[in-house]
Amino acid sequence: MKNTKVNQSIIKIVGLLGEFPTKKRKDFQFDLLKNGYKEDTNSADCNNILKDIFYPDFRGLMFVKNDDKNENELLSRRFYSEEKKNIVFVKRVWESKKISDHFNADVVKSEIFLFGDQIGLFALTLQIDEDDHNLPFISNLINQCRNFDSEINLNLSDENIGLRWHEWITQNYLCGTKLRDEKKKIKVDEFSGSKFKVFSVFDCDISQADRKNLLFDLGTSSPLNSSIGEGNLAPHPDYFNEVMKNKISIFNNWDSLCLFDSFTTIGNNILKNERVKWDDSYFRIYLFRLFFKYNLYRYNSDLHDNTVKLRNQFEKFLNNYNLSHISFNFLPNEIFNKIGDALHLEEELNTFQSRINRISSAIQEEKQSRTNALLQFVTVLGGLGAVQPVFEGLSLAQKHLGWSNLVFYSLLIFILLGIGLGLLAFLMPELVKKIKKNIFTNKSDL
């Protein structure tokens, strides 16, 4: 399998940009355009093709420029740059820090996807030399480009440590937007993990039997031939079978594997005539599902900040982005659903909705309890107002009947106690019942 010839390939990494409120988003868009990015637009012919394939909601979000003028909010914006830049990933010997191997590639396209006030995403397309179109090199490259902290060292210098991969991306493609910072808390870093997502497609001469094993190795970024039992990282058959449940097999000439961190496709003659479909259409389906997943992360992490406000924002998010179907054709819908299953989107969405409803109910009950307490306090104050006529009546009776102070105050206390018990029985009937029950229980014990 290691000697399998790879004819063509698509390798993309996807990462998070963070949230972009209106002003911040407009400033960032201005910086992108100033740094050579172009806004993504389609020709009339392209729009007509998309119109025949995708439903309007999905088409507007992921392909066609979309303005929500009613809410003065830009639902989606897409920018791209095709400035080519070389990268060299290096591996070092742990003890000596000497470079032991390196992997050369070019970033040939950068894409920025912004969705209103939600989390933004970016994608980089990597291209490798013709001489490096072999599985060992591709496997190593994927392992390097998916890790945030892989080293980029263009000069292959043993002495000078290069930039970490995420730092290099920030400097060269994100207009200084940081993905992580040890000194400063970056919110998006709390739920982005330490790996980029990888979308890859390989056109190679391989049998169907070997294709399944190669899908596992590349999709999980395992050493080649791990799936057939070689090495210490070989999977247990149960785990292998569990992973392969996320495989998409529609036609005989290709298979895809949807996992949490990757979407991998391997086939014969799949990029010769349909490269655009994989590079653009199917990739954007994967990107949209990641966008939805990351926003579920974000809403989960913000849940206790302002639950009622967050619930309203979340409902708005669902109205705009929770799509059940995206296409008139079966294959885009199949890919859409399978990616959702691999990312456990439906399960997480249901869990989050239950959680936010429980917290909202608890908050509502707490507010109701405080309201009831306030009403009880007002009622008590009203009851105290009735003491004044009682006091004046007893004073007149004392004067005319010649009661002593002992008799006067005894009657006053007795009447006030009666009023107090009456209020208590009205305001807290359950407490009064409990007290009565305890009294009669204690008497029966005697």
Rosetta blueprint (number, residue, H / E / L):
1 M L
2 K L
3 N L
4 T L
5 K E
6 V E
7 N E
8 Q E
9 S E
10 I E
11 I E
12 K E
13 I E
14 V E
15 G E
16 L E
17 L E
18 G E
19 E E
20 F L
21 P L
22 T H
23 K H
24 K H
25 R H
26 K H
27 D H
28 F H
29 Q H
30 F H
31 D H
32 L H
33 L H
34 K H
35 N L
36 G L
37 Y L
38 K E
39 E E
40 D L
41 T L
42 N L
43 S L
44 A H
45 D H
46 C H
47 N H
48 N H
49 I H
50 L H
51 K H
52 D H
53 I H
54 F E
55 Y L
56 P H
57 D H
58 F H
59 R H
60 G H
61 L H
62 M H
63 F L
64 V L
65 K L
66 N E
67 D E
68 D E
69 K L
70 N L
71 E L
72 N L
73 E E
74 L E
75 L E
76 S E
77 R E
78 R E
79 F E
80 Y E
81 S E
82 E L
83 E L
84 K L
85 K E
86 N E
87 I E
88 V E
89 F E
90 V E
91 K E
92 R E
93 V L
94 W L
95 E L
96 S L
97 K L
98 K L
99 I E
100 S E
101 D E
102 H E
103 F E
104 N E
105 A E
106 D E
107 V E
108 V E
109 K E
110 S E
111 E E
112 I E
113 F E
114 L E
115 F L
116 G L
117 D L
118 Q L
119 I E
120 G E
121 L E
122 F E
123 A E
124 L E
125 T E
126 L E
127 Q E
128 I L
129 D L
130 E H
131 D H
132 D H
133 H L
134 N E
135 L H
136 P H
137 F H
138 I H
139 S H
140 N H
141 L H
142 I H
143 N H
144 Q H
145 C H
146 R L
147 N E
148 F L
149 D L
150 S L
151 E E
152 I E
153 N L
154 L L
155 N L
156 L L
157 S L
158 D L
159 E L
160 N L
161 I L
162 G L
163 L E
164 R E
165 W H
166 H H
167 E H
168 W H
169 I H
170 T H
171 Q H
172 N H
173 Y H
174 L L
175 C L
176 G L
177 T L
178 K L
179 L L
180 R L
181 D L
182 E L
183 K L
184 K L
185 K L
186 I L
187 K H
188 V H
189 D H
190 E H
191 F L
192 S L
193 G L
194 S L
195 K E
196 F L
197 K E
198 V E
199 F E
200 S E
201 V E
202 F E
203 D E
204 C E
205 D L
206 I L
207 S L
208 Q H
209 A H
210 D H
211 R H
212 K H
213 N H
214 L H
215 L H
216 F H
217 D H
218 L H
219 G H
220 T L
221 S L
222 S L
223 P L
224 L L
225 N L
226 S H
227 S H
228 I H
229 G L
230 E L
231 G L
232 N L
233 L L
234 A L
235 P L
236 H L
237 P H
238 D H
239 Y H
240 F H
241 N H
242 E H
243 V H
244 M H
245 K H
246 N H
247 K E
248 I E
249 S L
250 I L
251 F L
252 N L
253 N L
254 W E
255 D E
256 S E
257 L E
258 C E
259 L L
260 F L
261 D L
262 S E
263 F E
264 T E
265 T E
266 I E
267 G E
268 N L
269 N L
270 I L
271 L L
272 K L
273 N L
274 E L
275 R H
276 V H
277 K H
278 W H
279 D H
280 D H
281 S H
282 Y H
283 F H
284 R H
285 I H
286 Y H
287 L H
288 F H
289 R H
290 L H
291 F H
292 F H
293 K H
294 Y H
295 N H
296 L H
297 Y H
298 R H
299 Y H
300 N H
301 S H
302 D L
303 L L
304 H L
305 D L
306 N L
307 T H
308 V H
309 K H
310 L H
311 R H
312 N H
313 Q H
314 F H
315 E H
316 K H
317 F H
318 L H
319 N H
320 N H
321 Y H
322 N L
323 L L
324 S L
325 H L
326 I L
327 S E
328 F L
329 N L
330 F H
331 L H
332 P H
333 N H
334 E H
335 I H
336 F H
337 N H
338 K H
339 I H
340 G H
341 D H
342 A H
343 L L
344 H L
345 L H
346 E H
347 E H
348 E H
349 L H
350 N H
351 T H
352 F H
353 Q H
354 S H
355 R H
356 I H
357 N H
358 R H
359 I H
360 S H
361 S H
362 A H
363 I H
364 Q H
365 E H
366 E H
367 K H
368 Q H
369 S H
370 R H
371 T H
372 N H
373 A H
374 L H
375 L H
376 Q H
377 F H
378 V H
379 T H
380 V H
381 L H
382 G H
383 G H
384 L H
385 G H
386 A L
387 V H
388 Q H
389 P H
390 V H
391 F H
392 E H
393 G H
394 L H
395 S H
396 L H
397 A H
398 Q H
399 K H
400 H H
401 L H
402 G L
403 W L
404 S L
405 N H
406 L H
407 V H
408 F H
409 Y H
410 S H
411 L H
412 L H
413 I H
414 F H
415 I H
416 L H
417 L H
418 G H
419 I H
420 G H
421 L H
422 G H
423 L H
424 L H
425 A H
426 F H
427 L H
428 M L
429 P H
430 E H
431 L H
432 V H
433 K H
434 K H
435 I H
436 K H
437 K H
438 N H
439 I H
440 F H
441 T H
442 N H
443 K H
444 S H
445 D H
446 L L
